[in-house]
């Protein structure tokens, strides 16, 4: 099950930790200030997902990677165009004469388009970038996959949808067979849509399709993080394409409705626009985040009221 935690305090720049509870793995979205991010959180990271490299989304990069030096596993870093240069240059600003080979190194995935990702690798201490290939999927492991929408914030701003992989459960309704390895074999045949696979149960062979009624497919949980974007039709169409019917989405709501002209000037979203697009996407649960530092607590409450009024059609 996927679960997300905002690791920034209300007056800090945004950072959100996505956790796979069952696997003990974590994925960090943006590197703003994060007073609530622990060393244990950092050590569990499999990948870091950067929306864009404006200072409020990337300023704590060094603080995060401080606790990843020497990690044996290769860490994946995903982000917009030129993210490989941003990462290299931040790391190169330090002296690494005591770090040896620097552990597993870094794989940096530069998102050119949703289906064109450049793959770079580098490691301490030399930090030379090597373009090792291209791929069409931003990120996938045995637990989840990640889709993206590239939004306009006067630069590319990447929003991410974490999709837990569907699970197959054994209902066993009306069956008298004893449980055994045949269940896992049946699940494999079901996932591969292999209707003619022979499944042996208690010495007798059955065609897999005859047993598929004993299984059910459970849709994986879908959790999204949408950061800075202009509240305009082109961005909203991209959001609808990727985040439709998501279970939960955290979305930037930088300005109050009263300041929506500022939002237009600065290519940000505002409370009711963010709430409305979440309603249009039929998102089950939406959370407004990343408010302008110009606001006090009562302004933030005003944003939340306007957001949920639009989202819930109140």
C-alpha positions in Angstrom: 0.0 0.0 0.0 1.3 3.5 -0.9 1.2 6.2 1.7 2.5 9.8 1.5 3.8 12.2 4.1 4.5 15.9 3.8 7.9 16.2 5.3 8.0 20.1 5.3 6.6 22.3 8.0 3.9 24.8 7.0 6.4 27.6 6.4 9.0 25.5 4.6 9.5 24.6 1.0 7.8 21.5 -0.2 9.1 17.9 0.1 6.8 14.8 0.1 7.8 11.2 0.9 6.0 8.4 -0.7 6.2 5.1 1.1 5.6 1.6 0.1 4.5 0.3 3.5 4.7 -3.4 2.7 8.1 -3.3 1.1 9.8 -0.7 3.3 10.8 1.4 0.3 10.5 5.1 -0.1 10.4 7.7 -2.9 11.1 11.4 -2.4 9.2 14.1 -4.3 11.2 17.3 -4.4 14.0 18.5 -2.2 12.6 21.6 -0.5 13.2 22.2 3.2 12.1 19.1 5.2 12.5 19.4 8.9 10.4 16.2 9.4 12.6 14.1 7.0 14.7 11.7 9.1 17.9 9.9 8.4 15.9 6.7 8.4 13.6 8.1 5.8 16.6 9.0 3.6 18.2 5.6 4.0 15.0 3.9 2.7 15.0 5.9 -0.6 15.0 4.0 -3.9 14.5 7.1 -6.0 14.1 10.9 -5.9 11.6 12.7 -8.2 12.3 16.4 -8.9 9.5 18.5 -10.4 11.8 21.3 -11.4 14.9 23.0 -10.1 13.6 26.3 -8.8 15.3 26.9 -5.5 12.3 26.1 -3.4 12.1 22.6 -4.8 15.8 21.8 -5.0 17.5 23.7 -2.1 17.7 20.7 0.2 19.3 18.4 -2.4 22.5 18.5 -0.5 20.9 17.8 2.9 19.2 14.7 1.5 22.3 13.3 -0.3 24.5 14.0 2.7 23.1 10.8 4.2 23.3 8.7 1.0 27.0 8.9 0.4 28.5 5.4 0.1 25.1 3.8 -0.4 25.8 0.4 -2.1 22.7 0.5 -4.3 22.5 2.9 -7.3 20.1 5.7 -6.5 17.7 6.8 -9.3 17.1 10.6 -9.7 14.3 11.6 -12.1 13.7 15.2 -13.2 13.2 17.6 -16.1 15.5 18.6 -18.9 19.1 19.2 -17.7 18.5 17.5 -14.3 21.8 15.5 -15.0 23.7 18.8 -15.1 21.9 20.2 -12.0 22.9 17.1 -10.0 26.4 16.9 -11.3 27.1 20.5 -10.6 25.7 20.4 -7.1 27.8 17.4 -6.2 30.9 18.8 -8.0 30.8 21.9 -5.7 32.2 19.8 -2.9 35.5 18.1 -2.4 35.4 14.3 -2.4 39.0 13.2 -1.7 38.0 11.0 1.3 35.0 9.1 -0.3 36.7 6.3 -2.3 34.5 5.0 -5.1 31.4 6.6 -3.6 29.2 3.4 -3.4 26.7 2.5 -6.1 26.6 5.9 -7.7 23.6 7.7 -9.3 21.4 7.0 -12.3 19.9 10.3 -13.5 16.8 10.1 -15.7 16.2 13.3 -17.8 12.6 13.5 -18.9 12.4 15.0 -22.4 8.9 13.8 -23.0 6.6 11.2 -21.2 8.1 8.5 -23.5 11.6 9.8 -24.0 13.9 9.6 -21.0 17.7 10.0 -21.3 19.7 7.9 -18.8 22.9 9.2 -17.4 25.2 7.6 -14.8 27.8 9.1 -12.5 29.6 8.3 -9.3 31.9 9.8 -6.7 34.6 11.0 -6.7 35.0 12.0 -10.4 31.3 12.6 -11.2 31.8 12.3 -14.9 28.5 11.9 -16.7 28.0 9.0 -19.1 24.9 8.9 -21.3 24.1 5.1 -21.2 20.9 5.0 -23.1 17.3 6.0 -23.5 14.0 4.4 -22.3 10.3 5.0 -22.5 9.3 4.5 -18.9 10.4 7.0 -16.2 10.5 4.5 -13.4 9.3 1.0 -12.6 10.2 -1.6 -9.9 8.6 -4.8 -8.7 6.1 -2.8 -6.6 5.0 0.2 -8.7 5.4 2.2 -11.9 5.5 6.0 -12.4 3.7 8.0 -15.1 4.4 11.7 -15.7 2.8 14.8 -17.1 5.1 17.6 -18.2 3.4 20.9 -17.2 4.2 24.5 -18.1 5.6 26.6 -15.4 7.5 28.8 -17.9 9.8 25.8 -17.7 9.0 22.1 -17.6 7.5 21.1 -14.3 7.1 17.3 -14.0 4.1 15.9 -12.1 4.3 12.3 -11.0 1.7 9.5 -10.6 2.8 6.5 -8.6 0.8 3.4 -9.6 0.9 0.4 -7.3 0.9 -2.7 -9.4 -2.4 -4.6 -9.5 -2.5 -7.6 -7.2 -4.2 -11.0 -7.8 -6.0 -12.6 -4.9 -7.3 -16.1 -4.5 -10.9 -16.2 -3.5 -11.2 -19.9 -3.3 -15.0 -19.6 -3.4 -16.6 -23.1 -3.6 -13.3 -24.9 -4.1 -12.5 -28.1 -2.2 -8.9 -28.4 -3.2 -6.2 -28.1 -0.6 -4.0 -25.0 -0.9 -0.6 -25.4 -2.5 1.8 -24.2 -5.1 -0.8 -24.6 -7.7 -2.3 -21.3 -6.6 0.8 -19.3 -7.4 1.0 -21.2 -10.7 -2.6 -20.2 -11.4 -1.9 -16.6 -10.6 1.1 -16.6 -13.0 -1.1 -18.0 -15.8 -3.8 -15.4 -15.0 -1.3 -12.5 -15.1 0.2 -13.8 -18.4 -3.3 -14.4 -19.8 -2.3 -18.0 -20.5 -5.6 -19.8 -20.6 -4.2 -23.1 -21.8 -1.5 -23.4 -19.1 -1.9 -26.8 -17.4 -2.3 -26.6 -13.6 -1.8 -29.8 -11.6 -4.0 -30.1 -8.5 -3.9 -33.3 -6.4 -2.6 -35.4 -9.3 -5.0 -34.1 -11.9 -4.4 -31.6 -14.7 -6.7 -28.6 -15.2 -6.8 -26.0 -18.0 -6.0 -22.7 -16.3 -9.0 -20.9 -17.8 -11.3 -23.3 -15.9 -9.9 -22.0 -12.6 -9.6 -18.3 -13.3 -12.9 -17.8 -11.5 -11.1 -18.6 -8.3 -9.1 -15.4 -8.6 -9.8 -11.7 -8.6 -7.8 -8.7 -9.7 -7.4 -5.8 -7.3 -6.5 -2.4 -8.8 -3.3 -0.9 -7.5 -3.5 2.3 -5.5 -2.7 5.5 -7.5 -1.1 8.4 -5.7 -0.1 11.7 -7.4 2.1 14.7 -6.8 1.5 17.8 -8.9 3.7 20.7 -8.3 4.0 24.2 -9.8 2.0 24.8 -13.0 0.1 27.6 -14.7 -3.7 27.3 -14.2 -4.5 27.1 -17.9 -6.3 24.7 -20.2 -3.3 23.1 -21.8 -1.9 22.0 -18.4 -5.3 20.9 -17.1 -5.8 18.7 -20.2 -2.4 17.0 -19.5 -3.4 16.5 -15.8 -6.7 14.9 -16.8 -4.9 12.5 -19.1 -2.6 11.1 -16.4 -4.4 11.6 -13.1 -8.0 10.6 -14.0 -9.6 8.5 -11.2 -6.5 8.6 -9.0 -7.0 7.6 -5.4 -5.1 10.5 -3.8 -3.3 13.6 -5.2 -1.2 16.3 -3.6 -1.5 19.4 -5.8 0.1 22.9 -5.7 -2.3 25.6 -4.7 0.1 28.5 -4.4 -2.2 31.5 -4.4 -5.6 32.5 -2.9 -8.4 33.1 -5.4 -8.2 36.8 -4.6 -4.6 36.7 -5.9 -5.3 34.7 -9.1 -3.9 37.6 -11.2 -0.6 37.0 -9.5 -0.9 33.3 -10.2 -1.3 34.1 -13.9 1.7 36.5 -13.9 3.9 33.9 -12.1 2.6 30.8 -13.9 1.3 29.2 -10.7 -2.1 27.7 -9.8 -4.6 29.0 -7.3 -7.0 27.5 -4.8 -10.2 27.0 -6.8 -8.4 26.1 -10.0 -6.5 23.3 -8.3 -9.7 22.1 -6.6 -11.7 22.1 -9.8 -9.1 20.2 -11.9 -9.1 17.5 -9.1 -12.9 17.3 -9.3 -12.7 17.1 -13.1 -10.3 14.2 -12.7 -12.6 12.4 -10.4 -9.8 12.1 -7.8 -11.0 10.4 -4.7 -9.0 12.4 -2.2 -7.1 15.7 -3.0 -4.8 17.7 -0.8 -3.8 21.3 -1.5 -0.1 21.9 -0.8 2.8 24.4 -1.4 1.4 27.8 -0.5 3.1 31.1 -1.0 5.3 32.2 1.9 3.6 35.6 1.7 0.6 34.1 3.5 -0.2 33.7 7.2 -2.2 30.9 8.7 -5.5 32.5 8.1 -4.7 32.9 4.4 -3.8 29.2 4.2 -7.1 28.4 5.7 -8.8 30.5 3.1 -6.9 28.6 0.3 -8.1 25.3 1.8 -11.7 26.5 2.0 -11.7 27.7 -1.6 -10.0 24.5 -2.8 -12.4 22.1 -1.1 -15.4 24.2 -2.1 -14.4 23.7 -5.8 -13.3 20.0 -5.3 -16.4 19.0 -3.5 -18.8 21.3 -5.3 -19.9 22.7 -2.0 
